Every structure is written in C-alpha cells, then in structure tokens.
Amino acid sequence: MERQPLAEWVRERDDPRIAHTKPEALDDLTILDLSYNSYAGCYCSSLLAEFGAEVIRIEPPEGDFLRTCTPYGEQYKNEGYIYLSEGRNKFHVTLNLKHPQGREMLKSLAGQADVLLETYHPGVMDEWGLGYEQLKEINPRLIYASISPWGQFGPRSRSRMPDYENITQARSSIQYATGEVLPEGKTHEECPWAAPTKSGPWIGWVSAGTFMALGILAALYYRDRTGEGQALDVATAEAYANFDDWGVLIYQDHNYIVDRFGNLDQGAWLYCFAPTKDGAVFLGGLRLEMWQAFADMMGKWDEWGAANWKFLGDFMSKEAQLKWAPLVFEETRKYTTDEIIAMSVKYGKEGRLAPITVTVAPVCSPMETMKDPNWLDRGIFTPVDDPVYGPIVVAQSQYKMTETPPRVKWVCRPVGYDNDYVYLKYLSLGPTRLKKLKDAGVI
C-alpha cells in the first residue's frame, strides 16, 4: 500500500482550521489572571488559554491600562489594538481588590483555581492578604505565579518603579549593544543617532510571559506527581537578559563589553542586513565557506582573493567588518531583492562551492507577511469571527499539533463582560447580588 506523502498527512491532522473539532490539552484548568498593567502577564495567560485553560481575567472596575495602550491612540470598537489580541480566549470580570469584600471574593475564587497569575509589585498581594503563603492555606495545590520588574527578592525588588517594557529592555543589557556605532573622536551631541536602539514590539514582556507559561506547565506537572502547589517568580528584565548569552560569557571570560555595532554583529560574519535596489535582504554566512560563496556569487572570487581565506575570525573584528561591509553593500545595491535570492538559490545548485551558499532572506513589511502564501496556507492569519468585534485578524496560535491543537476562539471582551457567567459559576452569585456588589464598588 502506497504511503501518503508526509506533508499531506500532517496537513490533515494539524491544520489550524480544523482545530475546533479536537480536544484541548488544558481544558480542565482554571487560571485566575490578575496581571495588572502588564503585557507579560496577559501574554502568558493567552498562551495557556489557547490550549484550552479557562482563564478568568480579573480587572479593576475601571478596566486595565492595557486596554488603552494602542498605537496612535487608535481603537477598534472602543478597544486598543494590543488588547484585542492579548485578551483572547479569556473570560473577563471586574473585581476591586482594594475593597475588603473584593478580596474575600478572590479568596473564594483562588480556592477553586489551579493557577493564580499576578503582576503587582512584590508585597502588594501580601498586604491585601492574598499572597502565596496566605492563599496556599486555602488551596495547597495552587500554582502562584508572579511576574514583576525586579523579582520577589533582591535589592531592587521593593522598588515601586512600574513594570514598563522599555525599562525591561533598558535594564537587560541587550539594548546596550544595539544601535549605530559612535564614530571615533565624536560625541553623542555631534552624532545623536549613535544611541541604543530598542528591540521590536514588546520583546521584553513577551520573553517574561513565555518563560512564566513554561514554568506554570512544569509546576502543574510536578503537582500531578506530588499534589503540591508552589510559587513561581519571574523578573521581566531578568527574563529578557537570558537572551544575551554570549555577551555575558565573553565579559566573564575576557572582561570585554560588547559595544554597539550598528547593522553588523561582532559575534558573526557575514551576518547583517544589506541594501538592495528595492529594499533590503538579510545575509547569513556563519561559515567561512558561505562567506566565500557570497564573494563568488557576486563575481568577486579573484578580486577579493576568496580562495586564500583561511579563518573566518579574520573578518570578525570591528576593523575588518567596517572594511568589508561597504564592499558587500556596494555589490548588493546592484540587484533587487528577488534577484539576490534567486542568485543564492542558483549558486547552491550550480556554484563552485555548491551546495554551500550564503543564506538570503527578504526583509518583509507587515503587508507582505500577511499576504505570504506560506503563512496563509498554514492559517496564521485566519480571521476570527468574534461575536462582539466581528471578523478580525489576530495572529493565530503558532503551535501545530495533531491531537490537541491550540486555537483562538474569540478576541478580547469588554470590561466585566463575563461577570454574570463567572460569578454565578464559581460563587453562585445571581443578578441581584451582582448589582449590589457593583453599586458598592466591589465589582
């Protein structure tokens, strides 16, 4: 019997467009999301909600700041663009934790939950009587997950500085080495552009949220074996700093601080963005043979003496890269992006060093990414037909799984949208009681 091609077999089983027909891996979990003013917490609970956990997003009665955090102040049906995505798959309730009755209600919810996720400053939840030591007396199996700027202990842990993502980037050490080089003998007043450059959208918060989601899953696995809950602690800057692996190691080994190097990379060559006739490409040649292949592909094998190159490290110093980069860019500017990509593919088949070739990737705009046939085919930008916000495109779950695939079932909800459902289900509170609690400022 002839076997089905692998691509077809996988497509039939993990196509995200049929995810709704399959079970969810975490559908027996209840998670209280108290992430206030923190995209890290929201992102963490979004990942878990995509796998089917019942995430109850608890906001103050006025709603969370993140709802108003949106580019250009633009909103869609009264919601900021960011929260439209990061409120996905969650049930939204309001609860005033500054009110004694609100805190008692949270204790009742925590007694029935598997995970409590919070992003308040260390000490705040304890002051309210809602810290881990207090809640584990009610629910010993509770996983208590805290994300904060500086962590739950350490000299800065009690700082009241807000957990803003720009602080995470600035304190992590990674951004120190991004941005353009300050020319020798010049000052920042003369060259204001020679300053650190921020990373892309919310990378500091996303890294912290991702690490916490993984930690929660590990804690749940441990609880299944032992019956014991535990407290988890992630500091946002610490999480993002985890990506600065070789920068920390080279300082430890050589007392050398990696400085800004613009579009180039002190740890690799050939490894940079390069201009083209119609845009830019990213060039990756992390082996000597790939750098030689690039020279050959550009018709510079003899002129650049590529046959005599012996050691890639000879090209990785600042001086060497600043010498070679303009020569590389002069060549790439002669071609369009598509032409350079085609040249690389052809060289990998027919070139002198084939199958070795330089890796070339186009620099895509958001429009080009959304229209990329590969991502469209994989369902990443399939619109969600939301009952509140209508058809809307948010990035679909990135995992492809044959048996328990994640999915986006709805985008965010208005403030307090699920009060009736959640409080009836967990606390047996009907409309009359809820109205009284609302009038009293509790919800």
Beta strands, then each sheet from edge to edge (+ up, - down):
strand 1: 30-34
strand 2: 54-59
strand 3: 75-76
strand 4: 79-80
strand 5: 90-94
strand 6: 115-118
strand 7: 143-148
strand 8: 230-235
strand 9: 271-276
strand 10: 279-284
strand 11: 359-362
strand 12: 384-386
strand 13: 390-392
sheet 1: 5+ 2+ 1+ 6+ 7+ 8+
sheet 2: 3+ 4-
sheet 3: 9+ 10- 11+
sheet 4: 12+ 13-
end
